[in-house]
Amino acid sequence: MENENPTNVNTNGEGENSGAKNATQQEQTVNLGLRTFTQEQLDAIIARERSKATKGLFTQDQMQAKDASISSLTTERDKAKSDLAELQAKYDALNHEKYLAGKGVPSDMLEFYAFKIGRLVDDKKSFEQAAEEYLKDNPPAGTVRMSTGGGVNNGGTQPQKPNDIMNALIRSAK
């Protein structure tokens, strides 16, 4: 009758005390993960964690000030872009007139020629290419002179007014 009470059989050889030790160890293992706090301790922990989370963040007034600053900077940037575009256009116009002056276009006709050639410019054709094409078909007339007809003739002709030059150019156009 050795095996009458099989529940008391212990395979590790420590006897009845080993079951109680295992239960105590399990309770300690479970208790290590759990902890209780008072409401004051919990409030302090929450306040500490909230301050960590909000550290470096802006208040509502600071956010509004930042938004106003950003919008003013955006406005300044847009104004600077438009000013730059305007200055670039003026720079290009001066370069175009300089180029045309080098091709023999009279100074009083530079703006007109630049305008006409500018209308020929596209993505595939630069101003210089368009100018070569336009000047080939419409060479600059130079200074057109004409006698005054009446009054004192000082041995030659006097230059015409810009309107007369323009009319002469239009009449000579093909």
C-alpha positions in Angstrom: 0.0 0.0 0.0 2.7 2.3 -0.8 0.7 4.1 -3.4 -2.4 4.8 -1.4 -1.9 8.6 -1.5 -0.5 9.5 -4.9 -0.9 13.3 -4.3 1.9 13.4 -1.7 4.4 11.9 -4.1 7.1 14.3 -4.9 9.5 13.7 -7.7 12.1 16.3 -6.7 12.6 14.7 -3.4 12.0 17.8 -1.2 8.8 16.7 0.5 5.7 18.6 1.4 7.4 22.0 1.9 8.1 22.3 -1.9 4.5 22.9 -2.8 4.1 25.8 -0.3 7.4 27.3 -1.6 6.1 27.2 -5.2 2.9 28.9 -4.3 4.8 31.7 -2.4 7.1 32.2 -5.4 4.2 32.5 -7.7 2.5 35.1 -5.5 5.7 37.1 -5.3 6.1 37.0 -9.1 2.6 38.2 -9.6 3.0 40.9 -6.9 6.1 42.3 -8.4 4.2 43.6 -11.5 1.4 45.2 -9.5 1.6 48.4 -7.4 -1.0 50.6 -5.9 -1.0 54.4 -5.7 -2.9 57.0 -3.9 -4.8 59.7 -5.8 -2.2 62.3 -4.9 0.6 60.1 -6.2 -1.3 59.4 -9.4 -2.0 63.1 -9.9 1.7 63.9 -9.4 2.7 61.2 -12.0 0.2 62.5 -14.5 1.4 66.1 -14.0 5.0 65.0 -14.4 4.3 63.1 -17.6 2.1 65.9 -19.0 4.9 68.4 -18.4 7.4 66.1 -20.2 5.0 65.7 -23.1 4.2 69.4 -23.4 7.8 70.6 -22.9 8.9 72.6 -25.9 5.3 73.0 -27.2 3.8 76.5 -27.8 0.9 78.1 -26.1 -2.1 79.3 -28.1 -0.9 82.9 -28.1 2.6 81.8 -29.2 1.0 79.7 -32.0 -1.1 82.7 -33.2 2.1 84.9 -33.1 4.0 82.2 -35.2 1.1 82.0 -37.7 1.1 85.8 -38.1 4.8 85.8 -38.5 4.6 83.0 -41.1 1.9 84.8 -43.1 3.9 88.0 -43.1 7.0 86.2 -44.3 4.9 84.5 -47.0 3.6 87.9 -48.1 7.1 89.3 -48.2 8.4 86.3 -50.1 5.6 86.7 -52.7 6.4 90.4 -53.0 10.1 89.6 -53.5 9.3 87.1 -56.1 7.1 89.6 -58.1 9.8 92.2 -57.7 12.4 89.8 -58.9 10.3 88.9 -61.9 9.8 92.6 -62.7 13.5 93.3 -62.5 14.3 90.2 -64.6 11.9 91.5 -67.3 13.6 94.9 -67.3 17.0 93.3 -67.4 16.0 91.1 -70.4 14.5 94.1 -72.2 17.8 96.1 -71.7 19.8 93.1 -73.0 17.5 92.7 -76.0 17.8 96.4 -76.8 21.6 96.2 -76.5 21.7 93.2 -78.8 19.5 95.0 -81.4 21.7 98.1 -81.1 24.7 95.9 -81.9 22.8 94.7 -85.0 22.4 98.3 -86.3 18.9 99.1 -85.2 18.6 102.9 -84.6 18.2 103.9 -81.0 14.8 105.4 -81.4 13.5 102.1 -83.0 15.0 99.7 -80.4 11.8 99.4 -78.3 9.7 98.8 -81.4 12.0 96.1 -82.8 12.3 94.5 -79.3 8.5 94.3 -79.1 8.0 92.9 -82.5 10.8 90.3 -82.0 9.6 89.5 -78.6 6.3 88.3 -80.1 8.2 85.8 -82.2 10.0 84.2 -79.2 8.7 80.9 -78.0 10.0 77.8 -76.2 11.9 76.6 -79.2 13.2 80.0 -80.4 15.3 82.4 -78.3 15.3 86.1 -78.7 18.5 86.1 -80.6 17.2 83.5 -83.1 14.0 85.5 -83.5 15.9 88.7 -84.0 18.1 87.2 -86.7 15.0 86.0 -88.5 13.1 89.3 -88.1 16.1 91.4 -89.1 16.7 89.3 -92.1 13.1 90.0 -93.4 13.0 93.5 -92.0 16.4 95.2 -92.0 16.8 98.3 -89.9 16.2 101.4 -92.1 18.7 103.4 -90.2 18.2 107.1 -90.0 15.8 108.3 -92.7 16.4 111.8 -93.8 14.1 114.1 -95.8 14.3 117.6 -96.9 12.1 120.1 -95.1 10.8 121.6 -98.4 10.5 125.1 -97.2 12.6 127.4 -95.1 16.3 127.3 -94.9 18.1 124.4 -96.5 21.4 124.1 -94.8 22.9 121.9 -97.5 21.4 118.6 -96.6 18.5 116.8 -95.1 17.3 116.8 -91.5 16.3 113.7 -89.6 12.6 113.0 -89.5 10.5 112.6 -86.4 10.0 109.1 -85.0 6.5 108.9 -86.4 7.8 109.7 -89.9 10.5 107.0 -89.5 7.9 104.5 -88.4 5.6 105.3 -91.4 8.6 104.9 -93.7 9.3 101.5 -92.2 5.7 100.4 -92.6 5.6 101.5 -96.2 8.9 99.6 -96.9 7.7 96.5 -95.2 6.9 93.6 -97.5 
